[in-house]
Amino acid sequence: MSGRTHITRFRARKDSITAARLHVRAILTEWKLGGLIEDSILVTSELATNAVLHAKGTGDYFELGLRRRNGILVLEVADSYQWQMPELHKPALDDLSGRGLFLVDALSENWGVRPRNPGKTVWAHLAINRVARP
């Protein structure tokens, strides 16, 4: 089954992060992609957290997109904050935060950010038929 898409809006507040995780679990269960659920939930949690914490005050919502295309699950989180694009930084061992994109980078085949009007979309690709992590 290829070519499925699901997009949902969430209010830009902390309880929406949990709602987004539960939503991803439900959609991937429906799409019979159970092997991707845990990694997808973690990626979603990190991207949604960044949207809620760092784009706060620029819009009332963030959008979560799930797309199944050619053996890849694409997770996208879009917000209306356009002044700063996220960048990958390797956190120090004693850093209390700043590991979100580091985790996204480790769990995904590829990830990136693209501008939109207004704001940006941060996306991550997870291979549908990949070998499970140890």
A tleap script that builds the chain and sets N, CA, C and O, in Angstrom:
source leaprc.protein.ff14SB
mol = sequence {
  NMET SER GLY ARG THR HIE ILE THR ARG PHE
  ARG ALA ARG LYS ASP SER ILE THR ALA ALA
  ARG LEU HIE VAL ARG ALA ILE LEU THR GLU
  TRP LYS LEU GLY GLY LEU ILE GLU ASP SER
  ILE LEU VAL THR SER GLU LEU ALA THR ASN
  ALA VAL LEU HIE ALA LYS GLY THR GLY ASP
  TYR PHE GLU LEU GLY LEU ARG ARG ARG ASN
  GLY ILE LEU VAL LEU GLU VAL ALA ASP SER
  TYR GLN TRP GLN MET PRO GLU LEU HIE LYS
  PRO ALA LEU ASP ASP LEU SER GLY ARG GLY
  LEU PHE LEU VAL ASP ALA LEU SER GLU ASN
  TRP GLY VAL ARG PRO ARG ASN PRO GLY LYS
  THR VAL TRP ALA HIE LEU ALA ILE ASN ARG
  VAL ALA ARG CPRO
}
set mol.1.N position { 0.860 -1.171 0.000 }
set mol.1.CA position { 0.000 0.000 0.000 }
set mol.1.C position { 0.899 1.225 0.000 }
set mol.1.O position { 1.705 1.407 0.913 }
set mol.2.N position { 0.770 2.042 -0.990 }
set mol.2.CA position { 1.614 3.220 -1.106 }
set mol.2.C position { 0.743 4.437 -1.361 }
set mol.2.O position { -0.399 4.321 -1.808 }
set mol.3.N position { 1.300 5.611 -1.068 }
set mol.3.CA position { 0.595 6.829 -1.398 }
set mol.3.C position { -0.415 7.307 -0.387 }
set mol.3.O position { -1.301 8.087 -0.737 }
set mol.4.N position { -0.318 6.869 0.855 }
set mol.4.CA position { -1.250 7.341 1.863 }
set mol.4.C position { -0.735 8.623 2.501 }
set mol.4.O position { 0.470 8.811 2.663 }
set mol.5.N position { -1.671 9.506 2.862 }
set mol.5.CA position { -1.328 10.774 3.499 }
set mol.5.C position { -2.361 11.076 4.575 }
set mol.5.O position { -3.558 10.849 4.395 }
set mol.6.N position { -1.872 11.593 5.695 }
set mol.6.CA position { -2.763 12.031 6.766 }
set mol.6.C position { -2.149 13.277 7.409 }
set mol.6.O position { -0.999 13.250 7.846 }
set mol.7.N position { -2.912 14.358 7.466 }
set mol.7.CA position { -2.439 15.619 8.057 }
set mol.7.C position { -3.429 16.055 9.126 }
set mol.7.O position { -4.639 16.067 8.902 }
set mol.8.N position { -2.904 16.412 10.284 }
set mol.8.CA position { -3.735 16.840 11.409 }
set mol.8.C position { -3.129 18.077 12.049 }
set mol.8.O position { -1.910 18.219 12.132 }
set mol.9.N position { -3.998 18.966 12.497 }
set mol.9.CA position { -3.557 20.167 13.223 }
set mol.9.C position { -3.722 19.944 14.725 }
set mol.9.O position { -4.687 19.334 15.184 }
set mol.10.N position { -2.753 20.456 15.466 }
set mol.10.CA position { -2.787 20.412 16.929 }
set mol.10.C position { -2.539 21.817 17.452 }
set mol.10.O position { -1.791 22.592 16.856 }
set mol.11.N position { -3.170 22.135 18.564 }
set mol.11.CA position { -2.898 23.417 19.211 }
set mol.11.C position { -1.460 23.432 19.702 }
set mol.11.O position { -0.945 22.407 20.149 }
set mol.12.N position { -0.820 24.562 19.624 }
set mol.12.CA position { 0.582 24.699 20.033 }
set mol.12.C position { 0.663 24.831 21.548 }
set mol.12.O position { 0.892 25.916 22.083 }
set mol.13.N position { 0.470 23.710 22.223 }
set mol.13.CA position { 0.594 23.663 23.685 }
set mol.13.C position { 1.115 22.281 24.082 }
set mol.13.O position { 1.035 21.330 23.304 }
set mol.14.N position { 1.643 22.183 25.285 }
set mol.14.CA position { 2.362 20.980 25.704 }
set mol.14.C position { 1.513 19.707 25.664 }
set mol.14.O position { 2.034 18.644 25.324 }
set mol.15.N position { 0.236 19.782 25.997 }
set mol.15.CA position { -0.571 18.555 25.986 }
set mol.15.C position { -0.802 18.029 24.568 }
set mol.15.O position { -1.204 16.878 24.397 }
set mol.16.N position { -0.557 18.843 23.570 }
set mol.16.CA position { -0.683 18.392 22.182 }
set mol.16.C position { 0.447 17.443 21.781 }
set mol.16.O position { 0.297 16.672 20.833 }
set mol.17.N position { 1.560 17.491 22.482 }
set mol.17.CA position { 2.668 16.585 22.176 }
set mol.17.C position { 2.229 15.147 22.445 }
set mol.17.O position { 2.474 14.261 21.626 }
set mol.18.N position { 1.589 14.913 23.577 }
set mol.18.CA position { 1.050 13.584 23.886 }
set mol.18.C position { -0.023 13.194 22.881 }
set mol.18.O position { -0.057 12.055 22.416 }
set mol.19.N position { -0.889 14.123 22.549 }
set mol.19.CA position { -1.946 13.841 21.568 }
set mol.19.C position { -1.347 13.470 20.217 }
set mol.19.O position { -1.858 12.573 19.545 }
set mol.20.N position { -0.276 14.142 19.806 }
set mol.20.CA position { 0.380 13.841 18.534 }
set mol.20.C position { 0.991 12.437 18.559 }
set mol.20.O position { 0.897 11.702 17.576 }
set mol.21.N position { 1.611 12.067 19.672 }
set mol.21.CA position { 2.185 10.712 19.793 }
set mol.21.C position { 1.098 9.652 19.676 }
set mol.21.O position { 1.261 8.667 18.956 }
set mol.22.N position { -0.005 9.851 20.378 }
set mol.22.CA position { -1.119 8.890 20.326 }
set mol.22.C position { -1.702 8.818 18.914 }
set mol.22.O position { -2.082 7.746 18.444 }
set mol.23.N position { -1.767 9.950 18.258 }
set mol.23.CA position { -2.286 10.010 16.891 }
set mol.23.C position { -1.400 9.201 15.937 }
set mol.23.O position { -1.906 8.443 15.109 }
set mol.24.N position { -0.086 9.365 16.054 }
set mol.24.CA position { 0.843 8.617 15.206 }
set mol.24.C position { 0.672 7.121 15.447 }
set mol.24.O position { 0.650 6.343 14.494 }
set mol.25.N position { 0.553 6.712 16.700 }
set mol.25.CA position { 0.349 5.288 17.010 }
set mol.25.C position { -0.906 4.770 16.318 }
set mol.25.O position { -0.886 3.693 15.723 }
set mol.26.N position { -1.989 5.523 16.392 }
set mol.26.CA position { -3.255 5.086 15.797 }
set mol.26.C position { -3.156 4.987 14.272 }
set mol.26.O position { -3.613 4.009 13.680 }
set mol.27.N position { -2.570 5.986 13.648 }
set mol.27.CA position { -2.475 5.985 12.183 }
set mol.27.C position { -1.562 4.857 11.703 }
set mol.27.O position { -1.903 4.149 10.756 }
set mol.28.N position { -0.411 4.684 12.342 }
set mol.28.CA position { 0.502 3.633 11.899 }
set mol.28.C position { -0.060 2.243 12.174 }
set mol.28.O position { 0.232 1.305 11.433 }
set mol.29.N position { -0.852 2.097 13.212 }
set mol.29.CA position { -1.545 0.827 13.451 }
set mol.29.C position { -2.545 0.572 12.327 }
set mol.29.O position { -2.619 -0.536 11.796 }
set mol.30.N position { -3.310 1.593 11.966 }
set mol.30.CA position { -4.267 1.480 10.865 }
set mol.30.C position { -3.561 1.146 9.552 }
set mol.30.O position { -4.072 0.357 8.758 }
set mol.31.N position { -2.405 1.732 9.324 }
set mol.31.CA position { -1.654 1.500 8.090 }
set mol.31.C position { -0.826 0.211 8.150 }
set mol.31.O position { -0.113 -0.110 7.199 }
set mol.32.N position { -0.916 -0.529 9.261 }
set mol.32.CA position { -0.187 -1.780 9.458 }
set mol.32.C position { 1.334 -1.585 9.374 }
set mol.32.O position { 2.051 -2.365 8.747 }
set mol.33.N position { 1.793 -0.514 10.032 }
set mol.33.CA position { 3.216 -0.203 10.114 }
set mol.33.C position { 3.694 -0.267 11.565 }
set mol.33.O position { 4.411 0.614 12.038 }
set mol.34.N position { 3.284 -1.320 12.252 }
set mol.34.CA position { 3.602 -1.464 13.673 }
set mol.34.C position { 5.083 -1.438 13.982 }
set mol.34.O position { 5.475 -0.990 15.060 }
set mol.35.N position { 5.925 -1.907 13.061 }
set mol.35.CA position { 7.361 -1.920 13.299 }
set mol.35.C position { 7.990 -0.534 13.341 }
set mol.35.O position { 9.124 -0.380 13.794 }
set mol.36.N position { 7.264 0.470 12.872 }
set mol.36.CA position { 7.785 1.849 12.883 }
set mol.36.C position { 7.210 2.697 14.014 }
set mol.36.O position { 7.599 3.852 14.184 }
set mol.37.N position { 6.298 2.138 14.776 }
set mol.37.CA position { 5.567 2.948 15.756 }
set mol.37.C position { 6.494 3.609 16.772 }
set mol.37.O position { 6.426 4.823 16.963 }
set mol.38.N position { 7.353 2.840 17.423 }
set mol.38.CA position { 8.162 3.410 18.512 }
set mol.38.C position { 9.090 4.519 18.025 }
set mol.38.O position { 9.145 5.589 18.631 }
set mol.39.N position { 9.816 4.273 16.939 }
set mol.39.CA position { 10.712 5.305 16.409 }
set mol.39.C position { 9.914 6.509 15.910 }
set mol.39.O position { 10.327 7.653 16.103 }
set mol.40.N position { 8.783 6.254 15.273 }
set mol.40.CA position { 7.954 7.348 14.761 }
set mol.40.C position { 7.398 8.203 15.884 }
set mol.40.O position { 7.320 9.426 15.759 }
set mol.41.N position { 7.014 7.571 16.973 }
set mol.41.CA position { 6.507 8.318 18.129 }
set mol.41.C position { 7.611 9.199 18.709 }
set mol.41.O position { 7.360 10.349 19.069 }
set mol.42.N position { 8.817 8.671 18.803 }
set mol.42.CA position { 9.922 9.463 19.349 }
set mol.42.C position { 10.259 10.641 18.432 }
set mol.42.O position { 10.460 11.760 18.907 }
set mol.43.N position { 10.321 10.396 17.135 }
set mol.43.CA position { 10.589 11.484 16.184 }
set mol.43.C position { 9.484 12.537 16.265 }
set mol.43.O position { 9.762 13.735 16.316 }
set mol.44.N position { 8.240 12.085 16.276 }
set mol.44.CA position { 7.108 13.015 16.383 }
set mol.44.C position { 7.189 13.827 17.665 }
set mol.44.O position { 6.975 15.039 17.657 }
set mol.45.N position { 7.497 13.160 18.757 }
set mol.45.CA position { 7.593 13.841 20.045 }
set mol.45.C position { 8.646 14.939 20.007 }
set mol.45.O position { 8.405 16.045 20.492 }
set mol.46.N position { 9.802 14.649 19.440 }
set mol.46.CA position { 10.878 15.642 19.375 }
set mol.46.C position { 10.499 16.816 18.476 }
set mol.46.O position { 10.711 17.971 18.846 }
set mol.47.N position { 9.944 16.533 17.302 }
set mol.47.CA position { 9.591 17.619 16.379 }
set mol.47.C position { 8.427 18.452 16.915 }
set mol.47.O position { 8.435 19.677 16.793 }
set mol.48.N position { 7.437 17.802 17.500 }
set mol.48.CA position { 6.298 18.541 18.073 }
set mol.48.C position { 6.744 19.372 19.277 }
set mol.48.O position { 6.285 20.500 19.456 }
set mol.49.N position { 7.627 18.826 20.091 }
set mol.49.CA position { 8.151 19.574 21.241 }
set mol.49.C position { 8.873 20.831 20.769 }
set mol.49.O position { 8.690 21.908 21.337 }
set mol.50.N position { 9.699 20.693 19.722 }
set mol.50.CA position { 10.387 21.867 19.199 }
set mol.50.C position { 9.395 22.909 18.702 }
set mol.50.O position { 9.580 24.104 18.931 }
set mol.51.N position { 8.348 22.463 18.025 }
set mol.51.CA position { 7.345 23.413 17.528 }
set mol.51.C position { 6.645 24.125 18.679 }
set mol.51.O position { 6.420 25.333 18.613 }
set mol.52.N position { 6.304 23.397 19.721 }
set mol.52.CA position { 5.590 23.995 20.858 }
set mol.52.C position { 6.506 24.929 21.652 }
set mol.52.O position { 6.090 26.025 22.029 }
set mol.53.N position { 7.730 24.511 21.906 }
set mol.53.CA position { 8.628 25.304 22.760 }
set mol.53.C position { 9.288 26.467 22.031 }
set mol.53.O position { 9.426 27.553 22.594 }
set mol.54.N position { 9.693 26.252 20.797 }
set mol.54.CA position { 10.489 27.259 20.104 }
set mol.54.C position { 9.699 28.140 19.150 }
set mol.54.O position { 10.166 29.216 18.777 }
set mol.55.N position { 8.528 27.711 18.756 }
set mol.55.CA position { 7.715 28.523 17.843 }
set mol.55.C position { 6.521 29.133 18.570 }
set mol.55.O position { 5.608 29.664 17.938 }
set mol.56.N position { 6.531 29.057 19.876 }
set mol.56.CA position { 5.425 29.567 20.692 }
set mol.56.C position { 5.226 31.057 20.442 }
set mol.56.O position { 6.184 31.824 20.351 }
set mol.57.N position { 3.997 31.433 20.337 }
set mol.57.CA position { 3.672 32.836 20.165 }
set mol.57.C position { 3.591 33.267 18.717 }
set mol.57.O position { 3.242 34.413 18.435 }
set mol.58.N position { 3.908 32.368 17.787 }
set mol.58.CA position { 3.862 32.733 16.380 }
set mol.58.C position { 2.641 32.175 15.670 }
set mol.58.O position { 2.371 32.528 14.522 }
set mol.59.N position { 1.914 31.320 16.336 }
set mol.59.CA position { 0.723 30.719 15.740 }
set mol.59.C position { 0.050 29.836 16.761 }
set mol.59.O position { 0.676 29.417 17.734 }
set mol.60.N position { -1.195 29.554 16.554 }
set mol.60.CA position { -1.944 28.749 17.507 }
set mol.60.C position { -1.820 27.255 17.270 }
set mol.60.O position { -2.200 26.461 18.131 }
set mol.61.N position { -1.296 26.857 16.117 }
set mol.61.CA position { -1.301 25.455 15.736 }
set mol.61.C position { 0.039 25.009 15.164 }
set mol.61.O position { 0.850 25.817 14.712 }
set mol.62.N position { 0.242 23.696 15.199 }
set mol.62.CA position { 1.254 23.065 14.368 }
set mol.62.C position { 0.563 21.936 13.624 }
set mol.62.O position { -0.434 21.388 14.095 }
set mol.63.N position { 1.088 21.595 12.477 }
set mol.63.CA position { 0.529 20.517 11.673 }
set mol.63.C position { 1.456 19.317 11.702 }
set mol.63.O position { 2.677 19.448 11.609 }
set mol.64.N position { 0.854 18.149 11.832 }
set mol.64.CA position { 1.578 16.889 11.780 }
set mol.64.C position { 1.138 16.157 10.524 }
set mol.64.O position { -0.045 15.869 10.343 }
set mol.65.N position { 2.089 15.862 9.667 }
set mol.65.CA position { 1.788 15.136 8.441 }
set mol.65.C position { 2.460 13.780 8.444 }
set mol.65.O position { 3.626 13.655 8.816 }
set mol.66.N position { 1.721 12.767 8.028 }
set mol.66.CA position { 2.255 11.417 7.839 }
set mol.66.C position { 2.001 11.053 6.391 }
set mol.66.O position { 0.875 11.148 5.903 }
set mol.67.N position { 3.059 10.633 5.706 }
set mol.67.CA position { 2.924 10.262 4.296 }
set mol.67.C position { 3.669 8.946 4.074 }
set mol.67.O position { 4.787 8.746 4.549 }
set mol.68.N position { 3.019 8.078 3.349 }
set mol.68.CA position { 3.646 6.810 2.980 }
set mol.68.C position { 3.918 6.867 1.487 }
set mol.68.O position { 2.986 6.897 0.683 }
set mol.69.N position { 5.200 6.883 1.111 }
set mol.69.CA position { 5.592 7.035 -0.280 }
set mol.69.C position { 6.772 6.126 -0.609 }
set mol.69.O position { 7.830 6.245 0.010 }
set mol.70.N position { 6.612 5.228 -1.564 }
set mol.70.CA position { 7.718 4.444 -2.115 }
set mol.70.C position { 8.632 3.837 -1.059 }
set mol.70.O position { 9.850 3.997 -1.131 }
set mol.71.N position { 8.069 3.153 -0.094 }
set mol.71.CA position { 8.862 2.483 0.930 }
set mol.71.C position { 9.367 3.373 2.039 }
set mol.71.O position { 10.176 2.938 2.858 }
set mol.72.N position { 8.910 4.610 2.087 }
set mol.72.CA position { 9.352 5.573 3.110 }
set mol.72.C position { 8.140 6.123 3.840 }
set mol.72.O position { 7.126 6.451 3.222 }
set mol.73.N position { 8.250 6.222 5.158 }
set mol.73.CA position { 7.280 6.961 5.955 }
set mol.73.C position { 7.867 8.349 6.167 }
set mol.73.O position { 8.968 8.488 6.701 }
set mol.74.N position { 7.136 9.369 5.753 }
set mol.74.CA position { 7.571 10.751 5.927 }
set mol.74.C position { 6.766 11.339 7.073 }
set mol.74.O position { 5.536 11.364 7.025 }
set mol.75.N position { 7.458 11.815 8.105 }
set mol.75.CA position { 6.844 12.534 9.221 }
set mol.75.C position { 7.185 14.002 9.051 }
set mol.75.O position { 8.346 14.350 8.838 }
set mol.76.N position { 6.183 14.867 9.143 }
set mol.76.CA position { 6.408 16.297 8.989 }
set mol.76.C position { 5.708 17.057 10.103 }
set mol.76.O position { 4.561 16.766 10.442 }
set mol.77.N position { 6.400 18.023 10.665 }
set mol.77.CA position { 5.797 18.938 11.622 }
set mol.77.C position { 6.045 20.351 11.101 }
set mol.77.O position { 7.186 20.765 10.895 }
set mol.78.N position { 4.953 21.078 10.892 }
set mol.78.CA position { 5.030 22.434 10.339 }
set mol.78.C position { 4.513 23.433 11.368 }
set mol.78.O position { 3.535 23.172 12.069 }
set mol.79.N position { 5.179 24.572 11.446 }
set mol.79.CA position { 4.729 25.661 12.305 }
set mol.79.C position { 4.901 26.975 11.552 }
set mol.79.O position { 5.418 26.990 10.435 }
set mol.80.N position { 4.473 28.065 12.155 }
set mol.80.CA position { 4.520 29.352 11.457 }
set mol.80.C position { 5.718 30.217 11.861 }
set mol.80.O position { 5.780 31.390 11.492 }
set mol.81.N position { 6.668 29.652 12.614 }
set mol.81.CA position { 7.851 30.404 13.025 }
set mol.81.C position { 8.866 30.394 11.893 }
set mol.81.O position { 9.374 29.335 11.525 }
set mol.82.N position { 9.168 31.569 11.336 }
set mol.82.CA position { 9.994 31.622 10.135 }
set mol.82.C position { 11.351 32.266 10.333 }
set mol.82.O position { 12.116 32.345 9.371 }
set mol.83.N position { 11.693 32.727 11.515 }
set mol.83.CA position { 12.915 33.503 11.676 }
set mol.83.C position { 14.142 32.665 11.965 }
set mol.83.O position { 15.263 33.139 11.782 }
set mol.84.N position { 13.962 31.440 12.410 }
set mol.84.CA position { 15.125 30.614 12.709 }
set mol.84.C position { 14.835 29.169 12.305 }
set mol.84.O position { 13.872 28.561 12.773 }
set mol.85.N position { 15.674 28.637 11.439 }
set mol.85.CA position { 15.544 27.250 11.018 }
set mol.85.C position { 16.348 26.376 11.974 }
set mol.85.O position { 17.439 26.764 12.393 }
set mol.86.N position { 15.830 25.211 12.323 }
set mol.86.CA position { 16.554 24.340 13.256 }
set mol.86.C position { 17.835 23.791 12.631 }
set mol.86.O position { 17.908 23.555 11.425 }
set mol.87.N position { 18.831 23.598 13.476 }
set mol.87.CA position { 20.115 23.049 13.043 }
set mol.87.C position { 20.527 21.946 13.994 }
set mol.87.O position { 20.235 21.995 15.188 }
set mol.88.N position { 21.205 20.955 13.454 }
set mol.88.CA position { 21.687 19.832 14.242 }
set mol.88.C position { 22.944 20.241 15.005 }
set mol.88.O position { 23.903 20.742 14.418 }
set mol.89.N position { 22.929 20.023 16.308 }
set mol.89.CA position { 24.093 20.254 17.161 }
set mol.89.C position { 24.305 19.008 17.998 }
set mol.89.O position { 23.350 18.457 18.546 }
set mol.90.N position { 25.541 18.560 18.102 }
set mol.90.CA position { 25.839 17.416 18.958 }
set mol.90.C position { 25.881 17.904 20.408 }
set mol.90.O position { 26.700 18.758 20.748 }
set mol.91.N position { 25.000 17.367 21.268 }
set mol.91.CA position { 24.977 17.844 22.653 }
set mol.91.C position { 26.156 17.304 23.456 }
set mol.91.O position { 26.663 16.211 23.202 }
set mol.92.N position { 26.571 18.101 24.425 }
set mol.92.CA position { 27.591 17.650 25.367 }
set mol.92.C position { 26.945 16.668 26.345 }
set mol.92.O position { 25.728 16.678 26.530 }
set mol.93.N position { 27.754 15.833 26.960 }
set mol.93.CA position { 27.221 14.817 27.877 }
set mol.93.C position { 26.423 15.409 29.026 }
set mol.93.O position { 25.477 14.781 29.501 }
set mol.94.N position { 26.782 16.602 29.482 }
set mol.94.CA position { 26.101 17.199 30.621 }
set mol.94.C position { 24.976 18.170 30.224 }
set mol.94.O position { 24.381 18.802 31.097 }
set mol.95.N position { 24.678 18.296 28.932 }
set mol.95.CA position { 23.572 19.155 28.486 }
set mol.95.C position { 22.244 18.567 28.961 }
set mol.95.O position { 22.010 17.363 28.861 }
set mol.96.N position { 21.390 19.431 29.474 }
set mol.96.CA position { 20.085 18.985 29.956 }
set mol.96.C position { 19.029 18.988 28.859 }
set mol.96.O position { 17.964 18.394 29.027 }
set mol.97.N position { 19.305 19.639 27.754 }
set mol.97.CA position { 18.363 19.673 26.631 }
set mol.97.C position { 19.168 19.780 25.346 }
set mol.97.O position { 20.398 19.790 25.374 }
set mol.98.N position { 18.472 19.860 24.225 }
set mol.98.CA position { 19.143 20.036 22.955 }
set mol.98.C position { 19.450 18.746 22.222 }
set mol.98.O position { 20.280 18.725 21.314 }
set mol.99.N position { 18.779 17.663 22.615 }
set mol.99.CA position { 19.037 16.378 21.971 }
set mol.99.C position { 17.992 15.993 20.929 }
set mol.99.O position { 18.111 14.944 20.297 }
set mol.100.N position { 16.972 16.827 20.743 }
set mol.100.CA position { 15.857 16.479 19.872 }
set mol.100.C position { 16.267 16.143 18.454 }
set mol.100.O position { 15.976 15.048 17.973 }
set mol.101.N position { 16.938 17.062 17.773 }
set mol.101.CA position { 17.332 16.798 16.393 }
set mol.101.C position { 18.438 15.753 16.305 }
set mol.101.O position { 18.562 15.068 15.290 }
set mol.102.N position { 19.234 15.625 17.346 }
set mol.102.CA position { 20.252 14.574 17.404 }
set mol.102.C position { 19.569 13.208 17.375 }
set mol.102.O position { 20.029 12.298 16.685 }
set mol.103.N position { 18.471 13.061 18.125 }
set mol.103.CA position { 17.694 11.816 18.115 }
set mol.103.C position { 17.000 11.599 16.770 }
set mol.103.O position { 16.989 10.488 16.240 }
set mol.104.N position { 16.429 12.657 16.234 }
set mol.104.CA position { 15.776 12.563 14.920 }
set mol.104.C position { 16.792 12.098 13.880 }
set mol.104.O position { 16.484 11.238 13.055 }
set mol.105.N position { 17.988 12.656 13.913 }
set mol.105.CA position { 19.046 12.288 12.981 }
set mol.105.C position { 19.426 10.810 13.139 }
set mol.105.O position { 19.651 10.117 12.147 }
set mol.106.N position { 19.495 10.335 14.375 }
set mol.106.CA position { 19.886 8.945 14.635 }
set mol.106.C position { 18.801 7.951 14.202 }
set mol.106.O position { 19.120 6.846 13.763 }
set mol.107.N position { 17.550 8.326 14.320 }
set mol.107.CA position { 16.446 7.398 14.041 }
set mol.107.C position { 15.970 7.406 12.600 }
set mol.107.O position { 15.333 6.453 12.153 }
set mol.108.N position { 16.269 8.463 11.871 }
set mol.108.CA position { 15.713 8.587 10.522 }
set mol.108.C position { 16.773 8.297 9.457 }
set mol.108.O position { 17.975 8.404 9.697 }
set mol.109.N position { 16.283 7.930 8.281 }
set mol.109.CA position { 17.159 7.736 7.127 }
set mol.109.C position { 17.693 9.081 6.649 }
set mol.109.O position { 18.824 9.194 6.176 }
set mol.110.N position { 16.852 10.084 6.786 }
set mol.110.CA position { 17.172 11.425 6.315 }
set mol.110.C position { 16.204 12.378 7.001 }
set mol.110.O position { 15.099 11.979 7.369 }
set mol.111.N position { 16.602 13.613 7.174 }
set mol.111.CA position { 15.698 14.622 7.723 }
set mol.111.C position { 16.149 15.978 7.204 }
set mol.111.O position { 17.259 16.138 6.697 }
set mol.112.N position { 15.261 16.939 7.345 }
set mol.112.CA position { 15.616 18.281 6.911 }
set mol.112.C position { 14.530 19.271 7.258 }
set mol.112.O position { 13.567 18.955 7.956 }
set mol.113.N position { 14.708 20.472 6.757 }
set mol.113.CA position { 13.760 21.547 7.016 }
set mol.113.C position { 13.579 22.330 5.723 }
set mol.113.O position { 14.533 22.546 4.975 }
set mol.114.N position { 12.362 22.745 5.474 }
set mol.114.CA position { 12.106 23.574 4.299 }
set mol.114.C position { 11.208 24.732 4.715 }
set mol.114.O position { 10.321 24.565 5.552 }
set mol.115.N position { 11.436 25.893 4.137 }
set mol.115.CA position { 10.578 27.038 4.462 }
set mol.115.C position { 9.195 26.874 3.848 }
set mol.115.O position { 9.021 26.198 2.835 }
set mol.116.N position { 8.239 27.494 4.469 }
set mol.116.CA position { 6.889 27.604 3.921 }
set mol.116.C position { 6.394 28.991 4.272 }
set mol.116.O position { 7.063 29.710 5.015 }
set mol.117.N position { 5.258 29.382 3.767 }
set mol.117.CA position { 4.783 30.734 4.002 }
set mol.117.C position { 3.493 30.721 4.798 }
set mol.117.O position { 2.459 30.331 4.256 }
set mol.118.N position { 3.504 31.125 6.052 }
set mol.118.CA position { 4.684 31.476 6.840 }
set mol.118.C position { 5.259 30.239 7.530 }
set mol.118.O position { 4.566 29.237 7.704 }
set mol.119.N position { 6.498 30.318 7.909 }
set mol.119.CA position { 7.087 29.304 8.759 }
set mol.119.C position { 7.970 28.298 8.069 }
set mol.119.O position { 8.663 28.604 7.099 }
set mol.120.N position { 7.930 27.071 8.599 }
set mol.120.CA position { 8.809 26.007 8.132 }
set mol.120.C position { 8.155 24.657 8.374 }
set mol.120.O position { 7.210 24.532 9.153 }
set mol.121.N position { 8.678 23.658 7.693 }
set mol.121.CA position { 8.297 22.265 7.904 }
set mol.121.C position { 9.571 21.483 8.157 }
set mol.121.O position { 10.505 21.530 7.357 }
set mol.122.N position { 9.609 20.763 9.271 }
set mol.122.CA position { 10.717 19.864 9.569 }
set mol.122.C position { 10.221 18.459 9.258 }
set mol.122.O position { 9.151 18.058 9.717 }
set mol.123.N position { 10.992 17.715 8.481 }
set mol.123.CA position { 10.565 16.397 8.033 }
set mol.123.C position { 11.631 15.349 8.352 }
set mol.123.O position { 12.815 15.654 8.494 }
set mol.124.N position { 11.169 14.113 8.460 }
set mol.124.CA position { 12.064 12.975 8.674 }
set mol.124.C position { 11.539 11.797 7.869 }
set mol.124.O position { 10.330 11.581 7.778 }
set mol.125.N position { 12.463 11.036 7.284 }
set mol.125.CA position { 12.113 9.835 6.519 }
set mol.125.C position { 12.514 8.605 7.324 }
set mol.125.O position { 13.641 8.515 7.811 }
set mol.126.N position { 11.594 7.664 7.461 }
set mol.126.CA position { 11.883 6.376 8.073 }
set mol.126.C position { 11.573 5.300 7.042 }
set mol.126.O position { 10.471 5.248 6.498 }
set mol.127.N position { 12.563 4.437 6.777 }
set mol.127.CA position { 12.370 3.365 5.802 }
set mol.127.C position { 11.355 2.361 6.356 }
set mol.127.O position { 11.478 1.913 7.496 }
set mol.128.N position { 10.382 2.020 5.566 }
set mol.128.CA position { 9.330 1.106 6.017 }
set mol.128.C position { 9.860 -0.301 6.221 }
set mol.128.O position { 9.453 -0.968 7.172 }
set mol.129.N position { 10.742 -0.772 5.372 }
set mol.129.CA position { 11.236 -2.147 5.465 }
set mol.129.C position { 12.637 -2.241 6.047 }
set mol.129.O position { 13.383 -3.163 5.717 }
set mol.130.N position { 12.999 -1.311 6.898 }
set mol.130.CA position { 14.355 -1.324 7.453 }
set mol.130.C position { 14.495 -2.438 8.484 }
set mol.130.O position { 13.512 -2.966 9.005 }
set mol.131.N position { 15.732 -2.769 8.753 }
set mol.131.CA position { 16.032 -3.753 9.777 }
set mol.131.C position { 15.859 -3.096 11.138 }
set mol.131.O position { 16.279 -1.956 11.337 }
set mol.132.N position { 15.239 -3.812 12.078 }
set mol.132.CA position { 14.999 -3.254 13.412 }
set mol.132.C position { 16.324 -2.934 14.097 }
set mol.132.O position { 17.318 -3.638 13.914 }
set mol.133.N position { 16.324 -1.864 14.886 }
set mol.133.CA position { 17.503 -1.477 15.659 }
set mol.133.C position { 17.718 -2.473 16.793 }
set mol.133.O position { 16.748 -3.004 17.333 }
set mol.134.N position { 18.974 -2.739 17.165 }
set mol.134.CA position { 19.244 -3.661 18.298 }
set mol.134.C position { 18.820 -3.054 19.613 }
set mol.134.O position { 18.971 -3.683 20.660 }
savepdb mol mol.pdb
quit
